Amino acid sequence: MRPSAYLVFAVVALLSSCSAPARQPVDNYVMGEKVQLGKLSYTVFDTQWLTHLGDATTGRVPQNRFLLVRFTVVSSDSGEVPAPAMTIEDDKGQVYEELSNGEGVPQWAGYLRNVKPAEAVQGNALFDAPPAHYKLKLSDEGGTRFAVVDIPLSFGTEPDLRVPQVK
């Protein structure tokens, strides 16, 4: 073989051995299901869309809308475990980070959450995003394993599906 052929063979062999690490599959859940990620166990219960927080004239106003996500997280560890911040992603791939300022948020769960043994952290996480269908991204205590919870677009009112009575 000529020296250039050796070089090409070596480069091809090197590139094929340096492939990207395999991505772990992300499990999908619906609200109300228990999500086990490492030492943390999450349950997402409810969502609420708000046009403002606090008083209508002096409260906080979002850039889009405030989305409150009510959840609980517990730890199976014998020590304190951090529960990382959450994100939401819409169907177009736009990602919105959890807000770190909980001023005016009812039952705010905090932004830096540490879960103590035999205790649960529960309350609301806060996002500023336009109303849409979202996937809530959760992670384990180390941020290495992930799961998503389907967050359907809902404004809290169910349509009246009863058949009207004819008199």
C-alpha positions in Angstrom: 0.0 0.0 0.0 1.1 3.5 -0.6 1.7 5.9 2.3 -1.4 8.0 1.4 -3.6 4.9 1.5 -2.4 4.1 5.0 -3.2 7.7 6.0 -6.7 7.5 4.7 -7.3 4.1 6.3 -6.0 5.4 9.7 -8.2 8.5 9.5 -11.3 6.4 8.7 -10.5 4.0 11.5 -10.0 6.9 14.0 -13.2 8.6 13.0 -15.3 5.5 13.2 -14.0 4.7 16.7 -14.8 8.3 18.0 -18.6 8.1 17.5 -20.8 10.1 19.8 -21.9 8.4 23.0 -25.2 6.6 22.9 -28.1 8.9 24.0 -30.2 7.5 26.8 -33.9 7.1 25.9 -36.2 9.7 27.6 -39.3 8.1 29.2 -42.6 9.9 28.6 -45.3 10.3 31.3 -48.7 12.0 31.8 -49.7 14.2 34.7 -50.5 12.2 37.8 -48.0 9.3 37.0 -45.1 8.7 39.4 -41.7 9.5 37.7 -38.7 7.7 39.2 -35.4 9.2 38.2 -32.4 8.0 40.3 -33.0 8.8 43.9 -35.9 11.3 43.1 -39.5 10.5 42.6 -41.7 13.2 41.0 -45.4 13.5 40.5 -46.9 16.4 38.5 -50.5 17.1 39.5 -51.8 20.2 37.9 -51.1 23.3 35.9 -52.5 26.8 36.0 -52.1 29.7 33.5 -52.1 33.2 35.0 -52.0 36.7 33.4 -50.3 38.2 36.5 -49.2 37.4 40.0 -50.4 39.3 43.0 -52.6 42.4 42.7 -53.9 43.2 39.2 -52.5 46.7 39.3 -49.2 46.3 41.2 -48.4 42.6 40.8 -46.0 40.9 38.4 -46.8 40.7 34.8 -45.2 38.1 32.5 -43.7 38.6 29.1 -46.1 35.9 27.8 -48.2 34.1 30.5 -47.2 32.6 33.8 -47.5 28.8 33.9 -47.6 27.3 37.4 -46.9 23.5 37.6 -47.9 21.9 40.8 -45.7 18.9 41.7 -44.2 16.9 44.5 -40.7 15.3 44.7 -39.4 12.9 47.3 -36.0 11.2 47.8 -35.2 7.6 48.5 -31.7 8.6 49.7 -30.6 8.7 53.3 -29.1 12.2 52.9 -30.2 15.5 51.4 -30.5 15.3 47.6 -30.8 18.3 45.1 -33.8 18.4 42.8 -32.6 20.2 39.7 -34.6 23.1 38.0 -37.1 22.1 35.3 -37.7 23.2 31.8 -40.6 23.1 29.4 -40.5 22.5 25.6 -43.2 23.2 23.1 -44.1 21.2 20.0 -41.8 23.5 17.9 -38.8 22.8 20.1 -38.7 26.1 21.9 -37.4 25.7 25.5 -38.4 27.8 28.5 -36.4 27.7 31.7 -38.0 27.6 35.2 -38.0 31.1 36.7 -35.9 31.6 39.8 -38.0 34.4 41.3 -41.1 33.1 43.0 -42.4 36.5 44.2 -46.2 36.3 44.4 -46.4 32.6 43.5 -48.8 30.7 45.7 -47.2 27.7 47.4 -43.9 28.3 45.5 -41.6 25.2 45.8 -38.5 27.3 45.5 -35.9 27.3 42.8 -33.0 25.6 44.6 -34.7 22.6 46.1 -33.0 20.1 48.4 -35.0 17.1 49.3 -34.4 15.8 52.8 -34.8 12.1 53.7 -38.5 11.2 54.5 -39.7 14.6 53.5 -41.3 15.9 50.3 -40.8 19.1 48.5 -44.1 20.2 47.0 -45.6 23.3 45.5 -45.5 25.2 42.3 -42.8 25.7 39.8 -43.0 28.9 37.7 -42.5 29.5 33.9 -43.1 32.4 31.6 -44.2 31.1 28.3 -47.0 31.5 25.7 -50.0 29.2 26.2 -49.4 26.0 24.3 -48.9 22.2 24.7 -45.7 21.5 26.5 -43.4 18.7 27.8 -42.0 19.2 31.3 -38.4 18.0 31.4 -37.4 16.5 34.8 -34.0 15.1 35.7 -32.3 13.0 38.4 -30.2 14.5 41.1 -27.1 14.5 38.9 -28.7 15.8 35.7 -27.8 12.6 33.8 -31.1 10.8 33.4 -34.2 12.6 32.1 -38.0 12.1 31.7 -40.8 14.3 30.3 -44.3 14.8 31.5 -47.0 15.8 29.0 -48.5 19.1 29.9 -51.6 19.6 27.7 -52.9 23.1 27.1 -55.7 23.6 29.6 -57.2 26.7 31.1 -59.0 24.9 33.9 -62.5 24.8 32.5 -64.0 21.7 31.1 -66.6 22.0 28.4 -70.2 21.2 29.3 -70.9 18.1 27.3 -74.4 17.5 28.6 -77.2 17.3 26.1 -79.6 20.2 26.5 -83.1 19.2 27.6 -85.8 20.1 25.2 -89.0 21.3 26.9 
